[in-house]
Amino acid sequence: MKTNSVKKLDSVDAKILRLLAQDSKIANAELAQAVGLTTSPCWQRVRRLEQEGYIRGYSAQVDQTMLGVTDIVIVEITLEHHSQEALRVFNKEILQIDAVLEAFMTSGDYDYLLKVAVSGTRGYEEFLTNSLSRIPNVRKIRSIFSLRCVKKSPVFIPSMSSS
């Protein structure tokens, strides 16, 4: 059951979250040893972290290049209008596009920042033509091809006290 208030975690909880974020298939015995607990208390902490909503699920990291999707493009979007309805429509449409890995509503010069997976420039042209250009109210699109991912972290877990 997810709680509404944020509860302060201790350093052991933070270590558990870091290790599970790195390898969600880690055995409980190995996890317990890594955080300095026996298996039963470690398992109980993981279950509590799941119940409280800190852990929302587990997933596999898939190699997109093995699937032929070799490029990541960062796309900055400016909308023509910013009414609640225009934002709702854009959000709804962007959720339907599988190539969009992440979409952020932003402040500043652009309204949205998208992280898109494509197969080279032809794949990006197809994405623009068949998906993005069909969304109403898009005024400006600026694209940046990623050359290489220098850092990729599954999550940021702040340092916790040892209490």
C-alpha atoms as an extended CHARMM CRD file, in Angstrom:
* protein
*
       163  EXT
         1         1  MET       CA              0.0000000000        0.0000000000        0.0000000000  PROA      1               0.0000000000
         2         2  LYS       CA              1.5740000000        3.2600000000       -1.1100000000  PROA      2               0.0000000000
         3         3  THR       CA              1.7000000000        6.0690000000        1.4230000000  PROA      3               0.0000000000
         4         4  ASN       CA              1.2080000000        9.7370000000        0.5560000000  PROA      4               0.0000000000
         5         5  SER       CA              3.9650000000       11.1350000000        2.7480000000  PROA      5               0.0000000000
         6         6  VAL       CA              7.6490000000       10.5970000000        2.1150000000  PROA      6               0.0000000000
         7         7  LYS       CA              9.2330000000        8.6150000000        4.9270000000  PROA      7               0.0000000000
         8         8  LYS       CA             12.9230000000        9.0860000000        5.6530000000  PROA      8               0.0000000000
         9         9  LEU       CA             14.9160000000        6.0080000000        4.7810000000  PROA      9               0.0000000000
        10        10  ASP       CA             18.0340000000        4.8300000000        6.5550000000  PROA      10              0.0000000000
        11        11  SER       CA             21.3660000000        4.0260000000        4.8960000000  PROA      11              0.0000000000
        12        12  VAL       CA             20.5640000000        0.2930000000        4.6750000000  PROA      12              0.0000000000
        13        13  ASP       CA             17.3330000000        1.0050000000        2.7830000000  PROA      13              0.0000000000
        14        14  ALA       CA             19.2770000000        3.3050000000        0.4480000000  PROA      14              0.0000000000
        15        15  LYS       CA             21.8840000000        0.5730000000       -0.1820000000  PROA      15              0.0000000000
        16        16  ILE       CA             19.1250000000       -1.9450000000       -0.9100000000  PROA      16              0.0000000000
        17        17  LEU       CA             17.5290000000        0.4540000000       -3.4100000000  PROA      17              0.0000000000
        18        18  ARG       CA             20.8730000000        1.1570000000       -5.1190000000  PROA      18              0.0000000000
        19        19  LEU       CA             21.7060000000       -2.5190000000       -5.4850000000  PROA      19              0.0000000000
        20        20  LEU       CA             18.2430000000       -3.4490000000       -6.7540000000  PROA      20              0.0000000000
        21        21  ALA       CA             18.3610000000       -0.5520000000       -9.2410000000  PROA      21              0.0000000000
        22        22  GLN       CA             21.6620000000       -1.9270000000      -10.5670000000  PROA      22              0.0000000000
        23        23  ASP       CA             20.5210000000       -5.5720000000      -10.6470000000  PROA      23              0.0000000000
        24        24  SER       CA             16.8840000000       -6.3500000000       -9.9150000000  PROA      24              0.0000000000
        25        25  LYS       CA             17.6120000000      -10.0910000000      -10.1640000000  PROA      25              0.0000000000
        26        26  ILE       CA             20.1430000000      -10.1030000000       -7.3180000000  PROA      26              0.0000000000
        27        27  ALA       CA             19.5100000000      -13.0190000000       -4.9600000000  PROA      27              0.0000000000
        28        28  ASN       CA             18.2110000000      -12.0630000000       -1.5140000000  PROA      28              0.0000000000
        29        29  ALA       CA             21.1760000000      -13.8030000000        0.1510000000  PROA      29              0.0000000000
        30        30  GLU       CA             23.6420000000      -11.7900000000       -1.9400000000  PROA      30              0.0000000000
        31        31  LEU       CA             21.6930000000       -8.5750000000       -1.3120000000  PROA      31              0.0000000000
        32        32  ALA       CA             21.5950000000       -9.2590000000        2.4340000000  PROA      32              0.0000000000
        33        33  GLN       CA             25.3420000000       -9.8770000000        2.5620000000  PROA      33              0.0000000000
        34        34  ALA       CA             26.0490000000       -6.7000000000        0.5670000000  PROA      34              0.0000000000
        35        35  VAL       CA             24.0310000000       -4.5290000000        2.9770000000  PROA      35              0.0000000000
        36        36  GLY       CA             25.1270000000       -6.2700000000        6.1780000000  PROA      36              0.0000000000
        37        37  LEU       CA             21.8930000000       -8.0360000000        7.1180000000  PROA      37              0.0000000000
        38        38  THR       CA             20.7470000000      -11.6150000000        7.4180000000  PROA      38              0.0000000000
        39        39  THR       CA             18.3620000000      -12.8570000000        4.7340000000  PROA      39              0.0000000000
        40        40  SER       CA             15.0690000000      -12.5550000000        6.6500000000  PROA      40              0.0000000000
        41        41  PRO       CA             15.4270000000       -8.8890000000        7.7160000000  PROA      41              0.0000000000
        42        42  CYS       CA             16.6880000000       -8.0190000000        4.2270000000  PROA      42              0.0000000000
        43        43  TRP       CA             13.6860000000       -9.7040000000        2.6000000000  PROA      43              0.0000000000
        44        44  GLN       CA             11.3530000000       -7.8840000000        5.0340000000  PROA      44              0.0000000000
        45        45  ARG       CA             12.9370000000       -4.5230000000        4.1380000000  PROA      45              0.0000000000
        46        46  VAL       CA             12.5520000000       -5.1710000000        0.4110000000  PROA      46              0.0000000000
        47        47  ARG       CA              8.8750000000       -6.0930000000        0.9060000000  PROA      47              0.0000000000
        48        48  ARG       CA              8.3490000000       -2.9350000000        3.0050000000  PROA      48              0.0000000000
        49        49  LEU       CA             10.0280000000       -0.7910000000        0.3300000000  PROA      49              0.0000000000
        50        50  GLU       CA              7.6950000000       -2.3570000000       -2.2400000000  PROA      50              0.0000000000
        51        51  GLN       CA              4.5880000000       -1.8480000000       -0.0780000000  PROA      51              0.0000000000
        52        52  GLU       CA              5.4880000000        1.7820000000        0.6840000000  PROA      52              0.0000000000
        53        53  GLY       CA              5.9370000000        2.5020000000       -3.0240000000  PROA      53              0.0000000000
        54        54  TYR       CA              9.6990000000        3.0910000000       -3.1220000000  PROA      54              0.0000000000
        55        55  ILE       CA              9.9950000000        0.0970000000       -5.4260000000  PROA      55              0.0000000000
        56        56  ARG       CA              7.3560000000        0.3620000000       -8.1430000000  PROA      56              0.0000000000
        57        57  GLY       CA              8.3720000000       -2.7370000000      -10.0900000000  PROA      57              0.0000000000
        58        58  TYR       CA             11.1970000000       -4.6510000000      -11.7070000000  PROA      58              0.0000000000
        59        59  SER       CA             12.2870000000       -4.6690000000      -15.3190000000  PROA      59              0.0000000000
        60        60  ALA       CA             14.8990000000       -5.9640000000      -17.7330000000  PROA      60              0.0000000000
        61        61  GLN       CA             17.3710000000       -3.7020000000      -19.5210000000  PROA      61              0.0000000000
        62        62  VAL       CA             17.0050000000       -4.4230000000      -23.2300000000  PROA      62              0.0000000000
        63        63  ASP       CA             19.7960000000       -3.6780000000      -25.7090000000  PROA      63              0.0000000000
        64        64  GLN       CA             18.0920000000       -1.4870000000      -28.3200000000  PROA      64              0.0000000000
        65        65  THR       CA             20.9310000000       -1.8770000000      -30.8140000000  PROA      65              0.0000000000
        66        66  MET       CA             20.2110000000       -5.6270000000      -30.9090000000  PROA      66              0.0000000000
        67        67  LEU       CA             16.7060000000       -4.6420000000      -32.0320000000  PROA      67              0.0000000000
        68        68  GLY       CA             18.0380000000       -2.3600000000      -34.7760000000  PROA      68              0.0000000000
        69        69  VAL       CA             17.1810000000        0.8440000000      -32.9300000000  PROA      69              0.0000000000
        70        70  THR       CA             20.6350000000        2.3670000000      -32.8620000000  PROA      70              0.0000000000
        71        71  ASP       CA             20.1190000000        6.0650000000      -32.1880000000  PROA      71              0.0000000000
        72        72  ILE       CA             18.7170000000        8.2850000000      -29.4650000000  PROA      72              0.0000000000
        73        73  VAL       CA             17.4010000000       11.7020000000      -30.4410000000  PROA      73              0.0000000000
        74        74  ILE       CA             16.5580000000       14.4490000000      -27.9750000000  PROA      74              0.0000000000
        75        75  VAL       CA             13.6330000000       16.4190000000      -29.3920000000  PROA      75              0.0000000000
        76        76  GLU       CA             12.6140000000       19.8400000000      -28.1240000000  PROA      76              0.0000000000
        77        77  ILE       CA              8.9950000000       20.7380000000      -28.8290000000  PROA      77              0.0000000000
        78        78  THR       CA              7.3180000000       24.1360000000      -28.7160000000  PROA      78              0.0000000000
        79        79  LEU       CA              3.5430000000       24.2420000000      -28.8800000000  PROA      79              0.0000000000
        80        80  GLU       CA              1.4840000000       26.8930000000      -30.6170000000  PROA      80              0.0000000000
        81        81  HSD       CA             -1.0640000000       27.1540000000      -27.7840000000  PROA      81              0.0000000000
        82        82  HSD       CA             -0.8540000000       26.2810000000      -24.1010000000  PROA      82              0.0000000000
        83        83  SER       CA             -4.4540000000       25.7660000000      -23.0790000000  PROA      83              0.0000000000
        84        84  GLN       CA             -5.2840000000       22.8270000000      -20.8150000000  PROA      84              0.0000000000
        85        85  GLU       CA             -6.9660000000       21.1120000000      -23.7610000000  PROA      85              0.0000000000
        86        86  ALA       CA             -3.9230000000       21.5990000000      -26.0360000000  PROA      86              0.0000000000
        87        87  LEU       CA             -1.6290000000       20.1530000000      -23.3760000000  PROA      87              0.0000000000
        88        88  ARG       CA             -4.0040000000       17.2490000000      -22.7470000000  PROA      88              0.0000000000
        89        89  VAL       CA             -4.1380000000       16.3980000000      -26.4570000000  PROA      89              0.0000000000
        90        90  PHE       CA             -0.3510000000       16.5750000000      -26.8420000000  PROA      90              0.0000000000
        91        91  ASN       CA              0.1820000000       14.3990000000      -23.7590000000  PROA      91              0.0000000000
        92        92  LYS       CA             -2.3650000000       11.8490000000      -24.9900000000  PROA      92              0.0000000000
        93        93  GLU       CA             -0.8080000000       11.6850000000      -28.4560000000  PROA      93              0.0000000000
        94        94  ILE       CA              2.7670000000       11.3880000000      -27.2150000000  PROA      94              0.0000000000
        95        95  LEU       CA              1.7860000000        8.4610000000      -24.9670000000  PROA      95              0.0000000000
        96        96  GLN       CA              0.7280000000        6.5460000000      -28.0890000000  PROA      96              0.0000000000
        97        97  ILE       CA              4.1480000000        6.7520000000      -29.7870000000  PROA      97              0.0000000000
        98        98  ASP       CA              6.2830000000        3.7620000000      -28.8110000000  PROA      98              0.0000000000
        99        99  ALA       CA              9.5370000000        5.3380000000      -30.0610000000  PROA      99              0.0000000000
       100       100  VAL       CA              9.2080000000        8.0370000000      -27.3920000000  PROA      100             0.0000000000
       101       101  LEU       CA             11.0660000000        6.5870000000      -24.4280000000  PROA      101             0.0000000000
       102       102  GLU       CA             10.6050000000        9.5850000000      -22.1460000000  PROA      102             0.0000000000
       103       103  ALA       CA              8.6510000000       12.8170000000      -22.3920000000  PROA      103             0.0000000000
       104       104  PHE       CA              9.0420000000       15.7730000000      -20.0630000000  PROA      104             0.0000000000
       105       105  MET       CA              6.9530000000       18.9250000000      -19.8560000000  PROA      105             0.0000000000
       106       106  THR       CA              9.5230000000       21.6540000000      -19.2560000000  PROA      106             0.0000000000
       107       107  SER       CA              9.9650000000       25.3010000000      -18.4320000000  PROA      107             0.0000000000
       108       108  GLY       CA             12.1060000000       27.6180000000      -20.5140000000  PROA      108             0.0000000000
       109       109  ASP       CA             12.4200000000       27.9420000000      -24.2720000000  PROA      109             0.0000000000
       110       110  TYR       CA             10.6520000000       24.6520000000      -25.0610000000  PROA      110             0.0000000000
       111       111  ASP       CA              7.4470000000       23.1080000000      -23.7850000000  PROA      111             0.0000000000
       112       112  TYR       CA              8.4740000000       19.4570000000      -24.0100000000  PROA      112             0.0000000000
       113       113  LEU       CA             11.6670000000       17.4520000000      -24.1440000000  PROA      113             0.0000000000
       114       114  LEU       CA             11.4210000000       13.9890000000      -25.6830000000  PROA      114             0.0000000000
       115       115  LYS       CA             13.9010000000       11.1240000000      -25.6820000000  PROA      115             0.0000000000
       116       116  VAL       CA             13.2440000000        9.1460000000      -28.8600000000  PROA      116             0.0000000000
       117       117  ALA       CA             14.7040000000        5.8420000000      -30.1010000000  PROA      117             0.0000000000
       118       118  VAL       CA             15.1600000000        5.5840000000      -33.8830000000  PROA      118             0.0000000000
       119       119  SER       CA             17.0740000000        3.6620000000      -36.5370000000  PROA      119             0.0000000000
       120       120  GLY       CA             19.3520000000        6.3710000000      -37.9080000000  PROA      120             0.0000000000
       121       121  THR       CA             18.3230000000        9.4350000000      -39.8630000000  PROA      121             0.0000000000
       122       122  ARG       CA             15.8070000000        7.4940000000      -41.9640000000  PROA      122             0.0000000000
       123       123  GLY       CA             14.1690000000        6.1980000000      -38.8100000000  PROA      123             0.0000000000
       124       124  TYR       CA             14.0260000000        9.7260000000      -37.4470000000  PROA      124             0.0000000000
       125       125  GLU       CA             12.5290000000       11.0360000000      -40.6800000000  PROA      125             0.0000000000
       126       126  GLU       CA              9.8670000000        8.3220000000      -40.4100000000  PROA      126             0.0000000000
       127       127  PHE       CA              9.2030000000        9.2970000000      -36.7850000000  PROA      127             0.0000000000
       128       128  LEU       CA              8.8040000000       12.9600000000      -37.7780000000  PROA      128             0.0000000000
       129       129  THR       CA              6.6160000000       12.2240000000      -40.7950000000  PROA      129             0.0000000000
       130       130  ASN       CA              4.3920000000        9.4800000000      -39.4060000000  PROA      130             0.0000000000
       131       131  SER       CA              4.1530000000       10.4130000000      -35.7480000000  PROA      131             0.0000000000
       132       132  LEU       CA              5.2660000000       13.8170000000      -34.5270000000  PROA      132             0.0000000000
       133       133  SER       CA              4.0300000000       15.9250000000      -37.4520000000  PROA      133             0.0000000000
       134       134  ARG       CA              0.5510000000       14.4430000000      -37.0620000000  PROA      134             0.0000000000
       135       135  ILE       CA              0.1110000000       15.8820000000      -33.5750000000  PROA      135             0.0000000000
       136       136  PRO       CA             -1.8560000000       19.1370000000      -33.6950000000  PROA      136             0.0000000000
       137       137  ASN       CA             -0.5490000000       22.3510000000      -32.1560000000  PROA      137             0.0000000000
       138       138  VAL       CA              3.1860000000       21.6330000000      -32.6200000000  PROA      138             0.0000000000
       139       139  ARG       CA              4.8450000000       24.9050000000      -33.6560000000  PROA      139             0.0000000000
       140       140  LYS       CA              8.5600000000       24.1480000000      -33.4720000000  PROA      140             0.0000000000
       141       141  ILE       CA             10.7170000000       21.0100000000      -33.3750000000  PROA      141             0.0000000000
       142       142  ARG       CA             14.4280000000       21.0030000000      -32.6210000000  PROA      142             0.0000000000
       143       143  SER       CA             16.3480000000       17.7180000000      -32.7850000000  PROA      143             0.0000000000
       144       144  ILE       CA             19.6660000000       16.7000000000      -31.2810000000  PROA      144             0.0000000000
       145       145  PHE       CA             21.1960000000       13.3160000000      -32.1680000000  PROA      145             0.0000000000
       146       146  SER       CA             23.0390000000       11.6820000000      -29.2950000000  PROA      146             0.0000000000
       147       147  LEU       CA             26.5360000000       10.6060000000      -30.3090000000  PROA      147             0.0000000000
       148       148  ARG       CA             27.2240000000        8.4750000000      -27.2320000000  PROA      148             0.0000000000
       149       149  CYS       CA             25.7470000000        7.9420000000      -23.7940000000  PROA      149             0.0000000000
       150       150  VAL       CA             28.3980000000        8.9740000000      -21.2780000000  PROA      150             0.0000000000
       151       151  LYS       CA             26.3740000000        8.1560000000      -18.1410000000  PROA      151             0.0000000000
       152       152  LYS       CA             23.1440000000        6.2910000000      -17.6010000000  PROA      152             0.0000000000
       153       153  SER       CA             21.8160000000        5.7750000000      -14.1000000000  PROA      153             0.0000000000
       154       154  PRO       CA             18.5910000000        3.9490000000      -13.3540000000  PROA      154             0.0000000000
       155       155  VAL       CA             17.7820000000        6.2900000000      -10.4460000000  PROA      155             0.0000000000
       156       156  PHE       CA             19.3080000000        8.8650000000       -8.0990000000  PROA      156             0.0000000000
       157       157  ILE       CA             19.1810000000        7.7440000000       -4.4690000000  PROA      157             0.0000000000
       158       158  PRO       CA             20.3930000000       10.4850000000       -2.1070000000  PROA      158             0.0000000000
       159       159  SER       CA             22.7250000000        9.6110000000        0.7450000000  PROA      159             0.0000000000
       160       160  MET       CA             20.8750000000        8.6320000000        3.8910000000  PROA      160             0.0000000000
       161       161  SER       CA             21.8660000000        8.8610000000        7.5310000000  PROA      161             0.0000000000
       162       162  SER       CA             22.8600000000        5.6730000000        9.3430000000  PROA      162             0.0000000000
       163       163  SER       CA             20.1170000000        6.0240000000       11.9550000000  PROA      163             0.0000000000
